[in-house]
């Protein structure tokens, strides 16, 4: 059982990697256990490539122990959740290929893609 729950730090420092997460831990000091989010990536923020609030959801998933869906490729278990099929390779930006894994889904929160590349139904939901 976790001692504190997830801590989410929202910052205003521009960095190469705007968001990050540690793996939840009972023994990690509270100040290093949690999620770090660049404020401009929150829903409606000015970081237009990832400003739908999905970055926070993605990082909390990592903190909870979900893996990225590309872990292990098509033959792997992806994020170990049965309703999110694996993805063949890591993506970012606007992937120019369709994922060849059976049941691939570009709308998964553990997948990485820029907002302009998301299916219209997801971009419209922001």
Buried (B, 14 or more C-beta within 10 A) or exposed (E): EEEEEBBBEEEEEEEEEBBBBBEBEEEBEEEEBBBBBBEBBBEEBEBEBBBBBBBBEBBBBBBEEBBBBBBBBBEBEBBBBEEBBBBBEEBEEEBEEEBEBEEBBBEBBBBBBBBEBBEEEBEEEE
